[in-house]
Amino acid sequence: MEIQLNGELRVLQSETDLHSLITELQLDNQAIAVAVNRQVIRRALWQRHILQAGDQVDVVRAIGGG
């Protein structure tokens, strides 16, 4: 199954949930926001959100500043 991850093609196993993808990317302990098809998905819902072929996933890291 193919998705777009931050604008780049990525091949996933079928029935991959958002939490598994974020863990595979080693970002699960990071301060990030994730949107699927331009809709922000709350962290509490990542394990229940199953990715579909063609989904556009955007991962944004929070950066502190002042």
C-alpha positions in Angstrom: 0.0 0.0 0.0 1.3 3.5 -0.9 0.8 6.7 1.0 2.4 10.1 0.8 4.4 11.0 3.9 5.4 14.6 4.1 5.1 14.7 0.3 7.2 11.6 -0.4 5.9 8.2 -1.5 6.1 5.5 1.1 5.1 1.9 0.9 3.4 0.3 3.9 2.1 -3.0 4.9 -1.7 -3.2 4.6 -3.7 -2.4 7.8 -1.0 -0.1 9.3 -2.3 2.2 12.0 -1.0 5.7 12.5 0.7 4.8 15.8 2.7 2.0 14.1 3.9 4.4 11.4 5.0 7.0 13.9 6.8 4.3 16.0 8.5 3.0 12.9 9.7 6.5 12.2 11.0 6.7 15.8 8.9 9.8 16.4 6.6 8.4 19.1 8.4 10.2 21.9 8.6 13.5 20.1 6.5 16.6 20.3 4.7 16.3 16.9 1.4 16.9 15.3 0.1 14.5 12.6 -2.5 15.2 9.9 -4.0 12.7 7.6 -5.6 14.1 4.4 -5.3 17.6 6.1 -7.2 16.5 9.2 -5.3 16.6 12.5 -5.5 13.3 14.3 -5.2 13.5 18.1 -2.5 11.3 19.6 -5.1 9.4 21.6 -6.6 8.2 18.3 -3.4 7.1 16.5 -3.8 3.4 17.4 -7.4 3.4 16.0 -6.6 5.3 12.9 -6.0 2.8 10.1 -4.1 4.3 7.1 -5.6 3.7 3.7 -3.9 3.6 0.3 -3.4 7.1 -1.1 -3.6 8.8 2.3 -1.5 12.0 2.6 0.2 12.0 6.0 1.9 15.1 7.3 4.1 15.0 10.4 5.2 18.3 11.9 7.6 18.7 14.8 7.0 21.3 17.4 10.0 23.6 17.9 10.2 25.9 20.9 11.5 29.4 20.5 11.2 32.8 21.8 
